[in-house]
Amino acid sequence: MNLFERYLTLWVFLCIVLGVVLGRFVPEPFHWLGGLEIAHVNIPVGLLIWVMIVPMLLRVDFGALHQVRRHWRGIGVTLFINWAVKPFSMALLGWLFIRQIFAHWLPAAQIDSYIAGLILLAAAPCTAMVFVWSRLVNGEPLFTLSQVALNDTIMVFAYAPIVALLLGISSITVPWATLLTSVVLYIVLPVLLAQVWRALLLKKGEAAMQRTLHLLGPLSIVALLATLVLLFAFQGQAIVAHPLIIVMLAVPITLQVYFTSSFAYWLNRRFGEVHCVAGPSALIGASNFFELAVAAAISLFGFQSGAALATVVGVLIEVPVMLSVVALVKRTRSWYEAKGSPAQ
């Protein structure tokens, strides 16, 4: 992990502080930026999201999809967790904690928005950071690559319907036009652009690809941090008035990460998959494509919404929580591969 990735939680925390301070003492520039919209999509944030997403999508090789059959059990488990378990379990946890347990301490007008943000976060499987998590657990690289490519393909078609279904179940109005616009802007177009750029780079050789990825990596994180400054500049008043909101939103996100990663890890063992596949499968199943979730939340509900704040909390806890899952996967390898276990 490079410097930015290793200390991402620290940078996120500093951007939160900076954004809150700026939003509280010099709000005018941020109000102006928030007004730069086309079809309810904020232009500055849209550009920043592209700077975040495109370098990460450059790593995805859709040609690796033919590798799916080599690890069909791990692929099946991850798809089941990502698309049949994770979004629905988050909707349940959101209802339990946000609408029931914590409702007394949360602003009533934002409760639906918080739940919507949690759903947007859970419905987007991670695309970029999973390569880091997989490397840390000595995961099978071809499995990780093919799984990410398959997830991205499914996300183009499934993200909007799943989000709409769960928002409807939660009795939240679904702005279909904005949701579909977000999918096109933040999934379809970046994927197409990244694949065209990838093909052009590979014509120059693998070294050209690696140089480009090395140069763009920090730029992607900087764009993420700049987005967070903007978000928290608009959220500053709400956070100062309700400082425990961050903690309360973090509870269902954290519980869901541990639940989905443990479930995926156990299922892989139960179905006899090898550890180098089970590890990244559990991590892909648990982590989130938070860049997309943040962008969609802003497009659907606005900068100052509870949905935007909920997705940003996902960014805040992503790195430390996922690193703890990495540690658990590594420490339990002997148990996973124990003689007589289903994995043998």
C-alpha positions as CSV (number, residue, x, y, z in Angstrom):
1,M,0.0,0.0,0.0
2,N,1.3,3.4,-0.8
3,L,1.4,6.3,1.6
4,F,-2.1,7.6,0.8
5,E,-3.7,4.1,1.1
6,R,-1.8,3.2,4.3
7,Y,-3.0,6.3,6.1
8,L,-6.3,6.8,4.3
9,T,-8.3,6.8,7.6
10,L,-6.1,9.7,8.9
11,W,-6.5,11.7,5.7
12,V,-10.2,11.1,5.8
13,F,-10.4,12.3,9.4
14,L,-8.4,15.5,8.6
15,C,-10.6,16.2,5.6
16,I,-13.7,15.9,7.9
17,V,-12.2,18.4,10.3
18,L,-11.2,20.8,7.5
19,G,-14.6,20.5,5.8
20,V,-16.5,21.1,9.0
21,V,-14.4,24.2,9.8
22,L,-14.6,25.6,6.3
23,G,-18.3,25.0,6.1
24,R,-18.9,26.7,9.4
25,F,-16.8,29.8,9.0
26,V,-16.7,30.4,5.2
27,P,-19.9,28.8,3.8
28,E,-20.4,31.0,0.8
29,P,-18.0,29.4,-1.7
30,F,-19.4,25.9,-0.9
31,H,-23.0,27.1,-1.4
32,W,-21.9,28.4,-4.8
33,L,-20.3,25.1,-5.6
34,G,-23.3,23.2,-4.5
35,G,-25.4,25.2,-6.9
36,L,-23.4,24.1,-10.0
37,E,-25.7,21.3,-11.2
38,I,-27.0,19.7,-14.4
39,A,-30.1,17.4,-14.0
40,H,-29.5,17.3,-10.2
41,V,-25.9,16.1,-10.7
42,N,-23.3,18.4,-9.1
43,I,-20.6,19.2,-11.7
44,P,-17.6,19.7,-9.4
45,V,-18.3,16.4,-7.5
46,G,-19.0,14.6,-10.8
47,L,-15.6,15.5,-12.1
48,L,-13.9,14.5,-8.8
49,I,-15.7,11.2,-8.9
50,W,-14.5,10.5,-12.4
51,V,-10.9,11.3,-11.3
52,M,-11.4,8.8,-8.5
53,I,-13.1,6.0,-10.4
54,V,-11.4,5.9,-13.8
55,P,-7.8,5.1,-12.6
56,M,-9.3,2.3,-10.5
57,L,-11.2,0.9,-13.4
58,L,-8.1,0.9,-15.5
59,R,-7.0,-2.1,-13.4
60,V,-10.0,-4.2,-14.4
61,D,-9.4,-6.6,-17.3
62,F,-12.8,-7.8,-18.6
63,G,-10.8,-10.3,-20.6
64,A,-10.3,-12.2,-17.4
65,L,-13.9,-13.2,-17.3
66,H,-13.0,-16.5,-18.9
67,Q,-11.2,-17.4,-15.7
68,V,-14.5,-17.6,-13.9
69,R,-14.9,-21.3,-14.4
70,R,-11.6,-22.1,-12.7
71,H,-12.9,-20.9,-9.3
72,W,-16.7,-21.3,-9.8
73,R,-17.4,-22.1,-6.1
74,G,-15.6,-18.9,-4.9
75,I,-17.3,-16.9,-7.6
76,G,-20.7,-18.3,-6.7
77,V,-20.2,-17.5,-3.0
78,T,-19.1,-13.9,-3.7
79,L,-22.0,-13.2,-6.1
80,F,-24.4,-14.6,-3.6
81,I,-23.1,-12.4,-0.9
82,N,-22.7,-9.3,-3.0
83,W,-26.1,-9.4,-4.7
84,A,-28.4,-11.6,-2.6
85,V,-27.2,-11.0,1.0
86,K,-25.3,-7.7,1.4
87,P,-27.8,-5.0,0.1
88,F,-30.8,-6.7,1.9
89,S,-28.9,-7.3,5.2
90,M,-27.9,-3.6,5.2
91,A,-31.5,-2.6,4.6
92,L,-32.5,-4.7,7.6
93,L,-29.6,-3.3,9.8
94,G,-30.5,0.2,8.7
95,W,-34.1,-0.3,9.7
96,L,-33.1,-1.9,13.0
97,F,-30.5,0.7,14.1
98,I,-31.5,3.9,12.4
99,R,-35.3,3.6,12.4
100,Q,-35.6,1.8,15.7
101,I,-32.7,1.7,18.2
102,F,-31.1,5.1,17.4
103,A,-34.2,6.9,16.1
104,H,-34.6,8.9,19.4
105,W,-31.1,10.5,18.9
106,L,-31.3,11.2,15.2
107,P,-33.0,14.1,13.4
108,A,-36.4,12.7,12.3
109,A,-36.3,14.4,9.0
110,Q,-33.1,12.6,7.9
111,I,-33.8,9.1,9.0
112,D,-35.1,7.9,5.6
113,S,-32.1,9.6,4.0
114,Y,-29.6,7.8,6.3
115,I,-31.2,4.5,5.4
116,A,-31.0,5.3,1.7
117,G,-27.3,6.1,2.1
118,L,-26.6,2.8,3.8
119,I,-28.4,1.0,1.0
120,L,-26.5,2.9,-1.7
121,L,-23.3,1.9,0.0
122,A,-24.1,-1.8,0.4
123,A,-25.5,-2.3,-3.1
124,A,-22.1,-1.3,-4.8
125,P,-19.5,-4.1,-4.5
126,C,-15.9,-2.7,-4.2
127,T,-13.9,-2.4,-7.4
128,A,-10.5,-0.9,-6.5
129,M,-9.4,-1.5,-2.9
130,V,-10.1,-5.2,-3.1
131,F,-6.9,-5.6,-5.1
132,V,-5.0,-4.3,-2.0
133,W,-7.0,-6.5,0.4
134,S,-6.4,-9.6,-1.8
135,R,-2.7,-8.9,-2.0
136,L,-2.5,-8.6,1.8
137,V,-4.1,-12.1,2.3
138,N,-2.0,-13.7,-0.6
139,G,-5.2,-14.1,-2.6
140,E,-5.3,-15.7,-6.0
141,P,-4.9,-12.7,-8.4
142,L,-6.8,-14.3,-11.3
143,F,-9.7,-14.9,-9.1
144,T,-9.7,-11.4,-7.7
145,L,-9.4,-9.9,-11.2
146,S,-12.2,-12.1,-12.7
147,Q,-14.5,-11.5,-9.8
148,V,-14.1,-7.7,-10.0
149,A,-14.7,-7.7,-13.7
150,L,-17.8,-9.8,-13.3
151,N,-19.1,-7.6,-10.5
152,D,-18.6,-4.5,-12.6
153,T,-20.5,-6.1,-15.5
154,I,-23.4,-7.0,-13.2
155,M,-23.4,-3.6,-11.5
156,V,-24.1,-1.9,-14.8
157,F,-27.4,-3.7,-15.0
158,A,-28.3,-4.5,-11.4
159,Y,-27.3,-1.5,-9.2
160,A,-30.2,0.7,-10.1
161,P,-33.0,-2.0,-9.8
162,I,-31.7,-3.3,-6.5
163,V,-31.4,0.2,-5.0
164,A,-34.8,1.1,-6.3
165,L,-36.3,-2.1,-4.9
166,L,-34.8,-1.5,-1.4
167,L,-35.6,2.2,-1.3
168,G,-39.2,1.2,-2.2
169,I,-39.3,-1.4,0.5
170,S,-38.1,1.3,2.9
171,S,-40.9,3.6,1.7
172,I,-38.4,6.1,0.2
173,T,-39.4,7.8,-3.0
174,V,-37.1,6.7,-5.9
175,P,-36.1,9.4,-8.3
176,W,-35.7,7.0,-11.2
177,A,-34.4,9.5,-13.7
178,T,-31.6,10.7,-11.4
179,L,-30.8,7.1,-10.3
180,L,-30.4,6.0,-13.9
181,T,-28.4,9.1,-14.7
182,S,-26.0,8.3,-11.8
183,V,-25.6,4.7,-13.1
184,V,-24.7,6.0,-16.6
185,L,-22.4,8.7,-15.3
186,Y,-20.6,6.8,-12.6
187,I,-20.6,3.2,-13.9
188,V,-21.2,2.9,-17.7
189,L,-19.3,5.8,-19.0
190,P,-16.2,5.4,-16.7
191,V,-16.0,1.7,-17.5
192,L,-16.1,2.4,-21.2
193,L,-13.5,5.2,-20.9
194,A,-11.3,3.1,-18.7
195,Q,-11.3,0.1,-21.1
196,V,-10.5,2.3,-24.1
197,W,-7.7,3.9,-22.2
198,R,-6.5,0.5,-21.0
199,A,-6.4,-0.8,-24.5
200,L,-4.4,2.1,-25.8
201,L,-1.9,1.9,-22.9
202,L,-1.4,-1.9,-23.3
203,K,-0.5,-1.3,-27.0
204,K,2.5,0.6,-25.7
205,G,3.4,-2.3,-23.3
206,E,2.8,-3.4,-19.7
207,A,5.4,-0.9,-18.5
208,A,3.3,2.0,-19.9
209,M,0.3,0.7,-18.0
210,Q,2.1,0.3,-14.7
211,R,3.6,3.8,-15.0
212,T,0.2,5.3,-15.6
213,L,-1.4,3.4,-12.7
214,H,1.5,4.6,-10.5
215,L,1.0,8.2,-11.5
216,L,-2.8,8.2,-11.2
217,G,-3.0,6.3,-7.9
218,P,-2.4,9.2,-5.6
219,L,-4.5,11.5,-7.8
220,S,-7.4,9.2,-7.3
221,I,-7.1,9.4,-3.5
222,V,-6.6,13.2,-3.6
223,A,-9.9,13.5,-5.6
224,L,-11.6,11.4,-2.9
225,L,-10.3,13.6,-0.1
226,A,-11.3,16.8,-2.0
227,T,-14.8,15.4,-2.3
228,L,-14.9,14.7,1.4
229,V,-13.9,18.3,2.2
230,L,-16.9,19.5,0.0
231,L,-19.3,17.0,1.6
232,F,-18.4,17.9,5.2
233,A,-18.4,21.6,4.4
234,F,-22.1,21.1,3.7
235,Q,-22.6,18.7,6.5
236,G,-20.7,20.7,9.1
237,Q,-23.8,22.3,10.8
238,A,-25.5,18.9,11.3
239,I,-22.3,17.2,12.6
240,V,-21.6,20.0,15.1
241,A,-25.2,19.8,16.3
242,H,-25.3,16.0,16.4
243,P,-21.7,14.7,16.9
244,L,-22.9,11.1,17.7
245,I,-24.5,10.7,14.3
246,I,-21.2,9.5,12.8
247,V,-20.9,6.8,15.5
248,M,-24.5,5.7,15.1
249,L,-24.2,5.4,11.3
250,A,-20.9,3.5,11.7
251,V,-22.6,0.7,13.8
252,P,-24.7,-0.9,11.0
253,I,-21.9,-0.5,8.5
254,T,-19.3,-2.2,10.7
255,L,-21.7,-5.0,11.7
256,Q,-22.5,-5.7,8.1
257,V,-18.8,-5.9,7.1
258,Y,-18.1,-8.5,9.8
259,F,-21.3,-10.4,9.1
260,T,-20.9,-10.6,5.3
261,S,-17.1,-11.3,5.4
262,S,-17.6,-14.1,8.0
263,F,-20.5,-15.6,6.1
264,A,-18.6,-15.6,2.8
265,Y,-15.5,-17.1,4.4
266,W,-17.5,-19.9,6.0
267,L,-19.4,-20.7,2.8
268,N,-16.2,-21.0,0.9
269,R,-14.8,-23.4,3.5
270,R,-18.1,-25.3,3.5
271,F,-18.0,-25.7,-0.3
272,G,-14.4,-26.8,-0.4
273,E,-12.7,-23.7,-1.9
274,V,-9.0,-23.1,-1.3
275,H,-7.9,-20.4,1.2
276,C,-6.3,-18.2,-1.5
277,V,-9.7,-17.8,-3.1
278,A,-11.8,-17.8,0.1
279,G,-9.8,-14.8,1.5
280,P,-10.4,-12.4,-1.4
281,S,-13.9,-13.8,-1.7
282,A,-14.7,-12.8,1.8
283,L,-13.1,-9.3,1.4
284,I,-14.9,-8.6,-1.9
285,G,-18.1,-9.7,-0.4
286,A,-17.7,-7.2,2.5
287,S,-16.1,-4.1,1.1
288,N,-18.0,-1.3,-0.8
289,F,-17.5,0.8,-3.9
290,F,-17.8,3.9,-1.8
291,E,-16.9,6.3,-4.6
292,L,-20.0,5.3,-6.5
293,A,-22.1,5.3,-3.4
294,V,-21.0,8.9,-2.5
295,A,-21.7,10.1,-6.0
296,A,-25.1,8.5,-6.2
297,A,-26.1,9.8,-2.8
298,I,-25.2,13.4,-3.8
299,S,-27.0,13.1,-7.1
300,L,-30.1,11.6,-5.6
301,F,-30.4,13.4,-2.3
302,G,-28.0,16.4,-2.4
303,F,-24.8,17.5,-0.6
304,Q,-26.6,18.2,2.7
305,S,-28.5,15.0,2.9
306,G,-28.2,12.3,5.4
307,A,-27.6,9.8,2.6
308,A,-24.5,11.7,1.6
309,L,-23.3,11.7,5.2
310,A,-24.0,7.9,5.6
311,T,-21.9,7.1,2.5
312,V,-19.0,9.2,3.8
313,V,-19.1,7.4,7.1
314,G,-18.6,4.3,5.0
315,V,-15.4,5.8,3.6
316,L,-14.2,6.8,7.1
317,I,-14.4,3.2,8.5
318,E,-13.6,1.2,5.4
319,V,-9.8,1.0,5.8
320,P,-9.5,0.1,9.5
321,V,-12.4,-2.3,9.5
322,M,-11.2,-4.1,6.3
323,L,-7.7,-4.3,7.7
324,S,-9.1,-6.1,10.7
325,V,-10.9,-8.6,8.4
326,V,-7.6,-9.1,6.6
327,A,-5.9,-9.9,9.9
328,L,-8.7,-12.4,10.8
329,V,-8.4,-14.2,7.4
330,K,-4.6,-14.5,7.8
331,R,-4.7,-15.7,11.4
332,T,-7.4,-18.3,10.7
333,R,-5.7,-20.0,7.8
334,S,-4.6,-23.0,9.8
335,W,-8.3,-23.5,10.9
336,Y,-9.5,-23.1,7.4
337,E,-7.1,-25.7,6.0
338,A,-7.3,-28.0,9.1
339,K,-7.2,-31.7,8.3
340,G,-10.7,-33.1,7.9
341,S,-12.2,-29.7,7.2
342,P,-14.7,-29.2,4.3
343,A,-11.9,-27.5,2.4
344,Q,-9.9,-30.7,2.1
